[in-house]
Each structure stands twice: as structure tokens, then as C-alpha cells.
Amino acid sequence: MRATTTKRPAKPTTERLEARVPAPIKDLIGRAASLEGVTLTDFVIATLQRSAAEVIREHEVLSLSVRDSAAFAKTMLAAPKPSRKLTQAFARHRQSVTVK
């Protein structure tokens, strides 16, 4: 008779992150976590995640003022024709680069 095995659902993979902080900073973080009604760990994870997402967004998104946006659009719509050197560079590029 064959024993049946059941596969357990895979646990989410987690990583360990450690940081040494001065006591006053830990107390401050602990107080904030308490005010939010969450554990210190949950507060740190949520705060770091929000902060990291914001930093990435700031670096990936280009924000222009209305004046800069208008200047960019005007330049793009009235772009000069490519110079002879630029046209030659594109021709060399097409000859030397293979696209798969």
C-alpha cells in the first residue's frame, strides 16, 4: 500500500533585515507604532515600504512645470531636421547593430 503525501502550501519567502538604532529613535518608532495600533515590526515594514516606493517614484517620474512642459512640447513639435553627421551616425548604427 502506498502512502499518500500532501503538498503543503508554500510559505511566503521572507528575508531578515536588521538595524542598530539609538535608544531614543527606537522609543520614537515604538511610540508611533503604538499610536497606530500595530507592532514595532509591522510599523517599520509599512513605513519602509511606503518610503522606498516614494523614493523610486520620485526617480522614475519626471515632473515639469507648466512652462517647462510647454517649452518641451514646442521643441518636440518643431524639432529641426537631423544634421548630415547625425544621419550618417544613424546609418552606421543600422549597419553595425543587429536587432533580434
Helices and strands as residue ranges (DSSP letters): H 23-36, H 40-60, H 66-77, H 84-96
